[in-house]
């Protein structure tokens, strides 16, 4: 009965959104749409909210403040980087009381990655409102999946307040994840860049049973978002989603250099003012590395020689709608750095770091391909069947 009511609510909502006019580039987020309907989906329910500093409406008001004011907010749950998004990557996050709402914020990046039955006690509905970046290794979608799993196990309805994919809904790139390498930085068998909003991904996760038996899922869709929109097109203000994703363009750079940065030797600007916007190493020659990258087919990406102390490499500028395969560009950089390095990148990297690299990549295949001397073009081509199958499979879960 509950699922039927939710479906009827979404059908009425979709009809209203279809009929309503919207200014070009103006996007109402899922939380805005929920508020425009007087929070009726959550009326009479004790609400648990999975959120952090990125959970805001289009005016910048925090979702947790709005739900405390208009609903019965009883619990918060926070992902990697904590409630305020200031903790460093991989750092243990403690549970604490939120000073804005007075509600306990249970950490899902501490002793557990999944809400426990004790954390869910007294909760009638779980609501997810986090800003994702559109790349598989960014752990907010893994948190969503584990929360969906807990919702299904505990028979608690799950609501996703949808948000834009900052790199757009058209970019699909990269390999999937081998089953033995499924982890918190690669929770689902999807391409490295998957071109879905969190709401669409939740629908796919539920439909494909990737988080166990399906939960009672409702997605509150956005109004005005289109698949070809990148963050710049939305008219929304970006809130740093974590310490090294400070701008709405940062996800593009994360896709291009983040994978290479998991290996020892390459430096990608982490900890500085322009994280992921450069790549350098002590053994590179900036001029020759720049010439090599400029020889590639990378529309929308510019390369400039970079030198800082012992490091040499390149600075990148990536246009929001760049036509380049950014994951493939990262592989080209990795292959060339590996060719020039003595010892190579993989022998430089410790076993524990290699384990993380394999999990982020989705398996050991990339190391095998690079060490066998396969060209970046050939490696990228090997992903295409996976990308094409994913596009076919995801079609039934699209909302926009």
C-alpha positions as CSV (number, residue, x, y, z in Angstrom):
1,X,0.0,0.0,0.0
2,X,2.8,2.4,0.9
3,X,4.6,1.8,-2.4
4,X,1.4,2.4,-4.3
5,X,0.8,5.7,-2.6
6,X,4.4,6.8,-3.3
7,X,4.0,5.9,-7.0
8,X,0.8,7.9,-7.2
9,X,2.6,10.8,-5.6
10,X,5.4,10.7,-8.1
11,X,3.1,10.4,-11.0
12,X,1.2,13.5,-9.9
13,X,4.5,15.3,-9.3
14,X,5.9,14.3,-12.7
15,X,2.7,15.7,-14.4
16,X,3.1,19.0,-12.6
17,X,6.7,19.3,-13.5
18,X,6.0,18.5,-17.2
19,X,3.4,21.2,-17.3
20,X,5.3,23.9,-15.4
21,X,7.5,26.4,-17.3
22,X,11.1,26.9,-16.2
23,X,13.7,29.5,-17.1
24,X,16.7,28.2,-19.2
25,X,19.4,27.0,-16.8
26,X,17.2,27.1,-13.7
27,X,17.1,23.9,-11.8
28,X,14.9,23.0,-8.8
29,X,16.5,20.3,-6.7
30,X,14.7,17.4,-5.2
31,X,14.5,19.2,-1.9
32,X,12.9,22.2,-3.6
33,X,10.3,20.0,-5.2
34,X,9.6,18.3,-1.9
35,X,9.1,21.7,-0.3
36,X,6.9,23.0,-3.1
37,X,4.6,20.1,-2.2
38,X,4.6,21.0,1.5
39,X,6.8,18.0,2.4
40,X,3.6,15.8,2.0
41,X,5.7,12.7,1.2
42,X,7.1,12.8,4.8
43,X,4.0,13.9,6.6
44,X,3.5,12.0,9.9
45,X,6.8,10.1,9.6
46,X,9.9,10.1,11.8
47,X,12.6,11.0,9.4
48,X,16.3,9.9,9.2
49,X,18.3,12.0,6.8
50,X,21.6,11.0,5.1
51,X,23.3,14.3,4.4
52,X,26.3,16.6,4.9
53,X,27.1,20.2,4.0
54,X,26.1,19.7,0.3
55,X,22.5,18.9,1.3
56,X,21.0,22.3,0.6
57,X,18.1,23.7,-1.4
58,X,18.7,26.0,-4.4
59,X,18.7,29.0,-2.1
60,X,21.5,27.5,0.1
61,X,19.4,26.5,3.1
62,X,20.5,23.2,4.6
63,X,18.1,20.3,4.1
64,X,18.5,19.2,7.7
65,X,17.3,22.6,8.9
66,X,14.3,22.5,6.6
67,X,13.3,19.0,7.6
68,X,13.8,19.9,11.3
69,X,11.5,22.9,10.8
70,X,8.8,21.3,8.6
71,X,9.0,17.5,9.4
72,X,9.8,15.2,12.3
73,X,13.6,14.9,11.9
74,X,14.9,12.3,14.4
75,X,18.3,11.2,13.1
76,X,21.1,12.2,10.8
77,X,23.7,9.9,9.0
78,X,26.9,11.2,7.6
79,X,29.3,9.9,4.9
80,X,33.1,10.1,4.4
81,X,34.4,13.6,5.2
82,X,31.7,14.1,7.9
83,X,28.7,16.3,8.4
84,X,30.7,19.5,7.4
85,X,32.7,17.9,4.7
86,X,36.1,18.9,6.2
87,X,37.6,15.6,7.2
88,X,40.4,14.3,4.9
89,X,39.8,11.3,2.6
90,X,39.8,8.0,4.4
91,X,39.9,9.5,7.9
92,X,37.7,8.0,10.6
93,X,34.7,10.1,11.4
94,X,33.0,10.1,14.8
95,X,29.3,10.4,15.5
96,X,28.2,13.6,17.2
97,X,25.3,15.9,17.9
98,X,24.5,18.4,15.1
99,X,24.5,21.9,16.6
100,X,22.1,23.2,14.0
101,X,19.3,20.7,14.7
102,X,20.2,19.1,18.0
103,X,19.9,15.7,16.3
104,X,22.6,13.0,16.6
105,X,24.6,12.6,13.4
106,X,25.5,8.9,13.1
107,X,28.8,8.4,11.3
108,X,28.7,6.0,8.4
109,X,32.5,6.3,8.0
110,X,33.5,5.1,11.4
111,X,32.9,1.7,12.9
112,X,30.3,0.9,10.3
113,X,29.5,1.8,6.7
114,X,25.8,0.8,7.0
115,X,23.2,2.0,9.5
116,X,22.8,-0.5,12.2
117,X,19.3,-1.5,13.5
118,X,20.1,0.5,16.6
119,X,20.9,3.6,14.5
120,X,17.5,3.1,12.7
121,X,15.4,2.6,15.8
122,X,12.5,5.0,15.8
123,X,12.9,5.9,12.1
124,X,10.0,5.6,9.7
125,X,11.6,6.7,6.5
126,X,15.2,7.3,5.3
127,X,15.9,10.3,3.1
128,X,19.1,10.7,1.1
129,X,20.3,14.2,0.1
130,X,24.0,14.3,-0.9
131,X,25.8,15.9,-3.8
132,X,27.6,13.2,-5.9
133,X,30.3,13.9,-8.5
134,X,29.5,11.3,-11.1
135,X,32.6,9.1,-10.6
136,X,32.3,5.6,-9.3
137,X,35.2,5.8,-6.8
138,X,33.7,8.8,-4.9
139,X,32.1,7.1,-1.9
140,X,28.9,9.0,-1.5
141,X,27.1,6.6,-3.9
142,X,28.5,3.7,-1.9
143,X,27.0,5.2,1.2
144,X,23.7,5.4,-0.6
145,X,23.9,1.8,-1.6
146,X,24.6,0.6,2.0
147,X,21.8,2.7,3.3
148,X,19.4,1.2,0.7
149,X,20.6,-2.2,1.8
150,X,19.8,-1.3,5.5
151,X,16.4,0.1,4.4
152,X,15.5,-3.1,2.6
153,X,16.6,-5.3,5.5
154,X,14.6,-3.2,8.1
155,X,11.5,-2.6,5.9
156,X,12.0,1.2,6.0
157,X,11.0,3.3,2.9
158,X,13.9,5.1,1.2
159,X,13.6,8.5,-0.5
160,X,16.2,10.1,-2.7
161,X,16.1,13.9,-3.2
162,X,17.6,14.1,-6.6
163,X,20.5,16.3,-7.6
164,X,22.5,17.1,-10.8
165,X,25.3,15.0,-12.0
166,X,28.0,17.8,-12.2
167,X,29.6,16.2,-15.3
168,X,26.3,15.8,-17.0
169,X,24.2,12.8,-17.9
170,X,25.8,12.0,-21.2
171,X,29.4,11.2,-20.2
172,X,29.8,7.4,-19.8
173,X,33.5,6.2,-19.7
174,X,35.7,3.4,-18.4
175,X,35.7,-0.2,-17.3
176,X,33.3,-1.8,-14.9
177,X,34.4,-3.6,-11.7
178,X,35.4,-7.2,-11.5
179,X,33.2,-9.0,-8.9
180,X,36.1,-9.8,-6.7
181,X,37.1,-6.2,-6.5
182,X,33.8,-4.8,-5.4
183,X,34.5,-2.4,-2.5
184,X,33.5,0.9,-0.9
185,X,35.4,2.7,-3.7
186,X,33.8,0.6,-6.3
187,X,30.5,-0.6,-4.9
188,X,28.6,-1.3,-8.1
189,X,29.4,-2.9,-11.5
190,X,29.2,0.4,-13.5
191,X,31.6,2.3,-15.6
192,X,34.1,4.6,-13.9
193,X,32.0,7.6,-15.1
194,X,28.3,6.6,-15.3
195,X,26.2,9.6,-16.4
196,X,23.4,9.1,-13.9
197,X,21.9,11.3,-11.2
198,X,21.9,9.8,-7.7
199,X,18.1,9.2,-8.1
200,X,18.6,7.4,-11.4
201,X,21.5,5.3,-9.9
202,X,19.3,4.5,-6.9
203,X,16.6,3.2,-9.3
204,X,19.2,1.1,-11.1
205,X,20.8,-0.2,-7.9
206,X,17.3,-1.2,-6.7
207,X,16.2,-2.7,-10.0
208,X,19.4,-4.8,-10.5
209,X,19.5,-5.9,-6.8
210,X,23.0,-4.5,-6.3
211,X,22.2,-3.6,-2.7
212,X,20.4,-6.9,-1.8
213,X,16.6,-7.3,-2.0
214,X,14.9,-4.1,-3.3
215,X,13.8,-1.5,-0.8
216,X,10.7,0.6,-1.0
217,X,12.3,3.4,-3.1
218,X,10.9,6.8,-4.0
219,X,12.9,9.4,-6.0
220,X,11.8,13.0,-5.9
221,X,13.0,14.3,-9.3
222,X,14.5,17.7,-10.1
223,X,12.7,20.3,-12.2
224,X,14.5,21.8,-15.1
225,X,17.6,19.5,-15.3
226,X,18.5,18.1,-18.7
227,X,21.0,15.3,-19.5
228,X,23.4,17.6,-21.4
229,X,23.7,20.0,-18.5
230,X,27.0,20.2,-16.6
231,X,27.2,22.0,-13.3
232,X,27.8,25.4,-14.9
233,X,24.5,25.2,-16.7
234,X,22.4,24.6,-13.6
235,X,22.5,28.1,-12.2
236,X,23.3,26.5,-8.8
237,X,26.1,27.5,-6.4
238,X,28.6,24.7,-5.8
239,X,29.4,23.7,-2.2
240,X,32.7,21.9,-1.8
241,X,31.7,18.3,-1.5
242,X,34.9,17.4,0.2
243,X,38.3,19.1,0.8
244,X,39.7,18.3,-2.7
245,X,36.5,18.9,-4.7
246,X,36.2,22.7,-4.1
247,X,34.6,23.8,-7.4
248,X,31.8,22.6,-9.7
249,X,34.5,21.9,-12.3
250,X,36.6,19.8,-9.9
251,X,34.8,16.4,-10.7
252,X,36.1,16.7,-14.3
253,X,39.7,16.9,-13.1
254,X,39.1,14.2,-10.5
255,X,38.1,11.9,-13.4
256,X,41.2,12.8,-15.4
257,X,43.9,12.5,-12.8
258,X,42.5,10.8,-9.7
259,X,43.1,7.2,-10.8
260,X,46.8,8.0,-11.7
261,X,47.1,9.7,-8.3
262,X,46.4,6.5,-6.5
263,X,49.9,5.2,-7.5
264,X,53.2,6.3,-5.9
265,X,55.2,9.0,-7.7
266,X,52.6,11.1,-9.5
267,X,51.5,14.3,-7.8
268,X,48.1,15.7,-8.6
269,X,47.9,18.9,-6.6
270,X,46.2,17.3,-3.6
271,X,46.4,19.6,-0.6
272,X,46.9,22.7,-2.7
273,X,44.5,25.3,-4.1
274,X,44.0,23.4,-7.4
275,X,43.5,19.7,-6.5
276,X,43.6,17.3,-9.5
277,X,44.3,20.1,-11.9
278,X,47.9,19.1,-12.6
279,X,49.9,16.0,-12.8
280,X,53.7,15.8,-12.3
281,X,56.5,13.6,-11.2
282,X,60.2,13.9,-10.4
283,X,61.3,11.9,-13.5
284,X,59.2,13.6,-16.1
285,X,60.3,16.2,-18.7
286,X,57.6,18.8,-18.8
287,X,58.2,19.8,-22.4
288,X,58.1,16.2,-23.8
289,X,55.2,15.2,-21.7
290,X,53.3,18.3,-22.9
291,X,54.1,17.5,-26.5
292,X,52.8,13.9,-26.1
293,X,49.5,15.0,-24.5
294,X,48.9,17.7,-27.1
295,X,49.3,15.0,-29.8
296,X,46.3,13.1,-28.4
297,X,42.7,13.5,-29.5
298,X,41.5,15.4,-26.4
299,X,39.0,18.1,-27.5
300,X,38.2,20.6,-24.8
301,X,41.4,20.0,-22.8
302,X,44.4,22.2,-22.8
303,X,47.9,21.3,-21.5
304,X,50.6,23.6,-20.2
305,X,54.1,22.7,-19.0
306,X,54.4,22.6,-15.2
307,X,57.5,22.9,-13.1
308,X,57.7,23.2,-9.3
309,X,61.0,22.3,-7.6
310,X,61.9,18.7,-8.5
311,X,58.5,18.1,-10.1
312,X,57.7,18.5,-13.8
313,X,54.5,17.7,-15.7
314,X,51.5,19.6,-16.9
315,X,48.7,21.8,-15.8
316,X,45.2,21.0,-17.3
317,X,42.3,23.2,-18.3
318,X,39.1,21.2,-19.0
319,X,36.1,22.8,-20.6
320,X,32.8,21.9,-18.8
321,X,31.5,20.2,-22.0
322,X,34.9,18.8,-23.2
323,X,34.5,16.1,-25.8
324,X,37.6,14.3,-24.6
325,X,37.3,10.9,-22.9
326,X,38.7,12.1,-19.6
327,X,39.1,8.6,-18.1
328,X,41.0,7.6,-21.3
329,X,43.1,10.7,-20.9
330,X,44.1,9.6,-17.4
331,X,45.1,6.2,-18.9
332,X,47.3,7.9,-21.5
333,X,49.0,9.9,-18.8
334,X,49.5,6.8,-16.7
335,X,51.0,4.9,-19.6
336,X,53.4,7.6,-20.6
337,X,54.5,8.2,-17.0
338,X,55.0,4.5,-16.6
339,X,57.1,4.3,-19.8
340,X,59.4,7.1,-18.6
341,X,59.7,5.9,-15.0
342,X,62.5,3.7,-13.7
343,X,61.3,1.7,-11.9
344,X,57.8,1.7,-13.3
345,X,54.8,3.1,-11.4
346,X,53.6,-0.3,-10.2
347,X,56.9,-1.4,-8.7
348,X,57.2,2.0,-7.0
349,X,53.8,1.5,-5.3
350,X,53.4,-0.5,-2.1
351,X,51.1,-3.6,-1.9
352,X,48.6,-1.7,0.2
353,X,48.4,1.2,-2.2
354,X,48.2,-1.1,-5.2
355,X,45.2,-2.8,-3.5
356,X,43.4,0.6,-3.4
357,X,44.4,1.3,-7.0
358,X,42.9,-2.0,-8.2
359,X,39.7,-1.3,-6.2
360,X,39.4,2.1,-7.7
361,X,40.2,0.9,-11.2
362,X,37.9,-2.1,-10.8
363,X,40.5,-4.9,-11.1
364,X,44.1,-5.8,-12.0
365,X,43.5,-5.6,-15.8
366,X,44.8,-2.1,-16.3
367,X,48.2,-3.0,-14.8
368,X,48.3,-6.1,-17.1
369,X,47.4,-4.0,-20.2
370,X,49.9,-1.3,-19.4
371,X,52.8,-3.6,-18.6
372,X,52.0,-5.6,-21.8
373,X,52.6,-2.4,-23.8
374,X,49.0,-2.0,-25.0
375,X,48.4,1.5,-26.4
376,X,46.1,3.8,-24.6
377,X,43.8,3.7,-27.7
378,X,43.6,-0.1,-27.4
379,X,42.9,0.0,-23.7
380,X,40.1,2.6,-24.2
381,X,38.6,0.5,-27.0
382,X,38.5,-2.5,-24.7
383,X,36.0,-0.6,-22.5
384,X,33.5,0.1,-25.3
385,X,31.5,-3.1,-25.1
386,X,31.0,-2.5,-21.4
387,X,30.0,1.1,-22.0
388,X,27.5,0.2,-24.7
389,X,25.9,-2.5,-22.6
390,X,25.6,-0.2,-19.7
391,X,23.9,2.5,-21.8
392,X,21.4,-0.1,-22.9
393,X,20.8,-1.4,-19.4
394,X,20.5,2.0,-17.7
395,X,17.9,3.3,-20.2
396,X,14.9,1.9,-18.2
397,X,16.1,3.7,-15.1
398,X,16.4,7.2,-16.6
399,X,14.3,10.1,-15.3
400,X,15.4,12.9,-17.6
